[in-house]
Amino acid sequence: MFYYVMPSDDIRRNLATEEYLMYNREFDEPLVLFYYEKPSIIVGHNQNTQEEVNQKYIDDNKIVVTRRRSGGGAVYHDLGNLCFSFVLDTKSAEFGDFKTFVAPIITALHEMGATTAEVSGRNDMIVDGKKFSGSAMFKHGSKIYAHGTLMLDVDLDVVTKALNVPADKIASKGIKSVRSRVTNLKPYLAAQYQNLDVAGFRDALLKQLFAVDDLATIKDKEVKISAEEEKKIAEIYDNVYNNWDWVYGTSPEFTVQKRQHFTAGTIDARLNVKDGIIDKVTFFGDFFGTSDVSELEAKFVGVKYNREELEKILASVELGNYFLGIDHAQILDLLA
């Protein structure tokens, strides 16, 4: 088995590195990758990003959002979470066999004191009945990669806020995430692992996987990435994981209904969004205005469905002509 420890704490860079190694490197043994990153949300390949995230919360708290190649549900990462990924060829692995993929991790965690850790359901790992890990899988050519999370010391309060979509009605063809009871691993580890940060936990896990006391003894198993390869990884970062079209634009077609009562009247907004672009907007309600609201509706057609673009449209018109007594900020919060 080979291994690579990613130096970046940006999930987009780490996913780009994972993709590059899978697509462009050949190994005669399995490859295991470890990485962790600053607060971020990663949605599954078949999901509707807008539906999975609380956009206002993540904007306010500067949480990165990206989409991965693999399926499954949306997950939240922070610096208290360790990610792992196994890359194998299809001759030695079967797509969808999560239990076999994560077996080495389960064995290592047992050795580290988490003796009740086990695989549960389709692609989760649990301890004492609570989820601490979710896994996803992707196949490309003759290779499969399975990657997952290990929640060592994640801020669980943020998880529910960042992934909890506000009470707007969204009808979508995207695959929904299933929320489960979650926990951190740290309390279940043996005493000598209790005070480890994520980097220390990663190194301890690597020692268990390779059955060594010192990582220096397996330096020949460590993957090296050249400066030229780093440039190619940067291209994947720019073209895919840091690209709005990939993160939001590839979401399935969906309809959003936003309704709110203001002192000056009620607005019920219906937005149809396709490939992340607003296809149609209709405003209903008992509001007052001197101009036909259809003029405003037309201005949103063809615009990206995100807060910044919505704000530009609203700033370009005199909203009082359409919604008397309701200001720009209130309308923006409603729509975004």
PyMOL commands that set and color helices and strands:
alter all, ss='L'
color gray80, all
select helices_A, chain A and resi 11-24+49-52+55-60+98-111+156-162+186-188+191-193+198-210+215-221+227-241+244-249+293-300+307-315+319-321+328-335
alter helices_A, ss='H'
color red, helices_A
select strands_A, chain A and resi 2-5+31-35+40-43+64-67+75-77+81-89+118-120+124-127+130-140+143-151+169-172+254-262+265-274+277-285
alter strands_A, ss='S'
color yellow, strands_A
deselect
rebuild
show_as cartoon
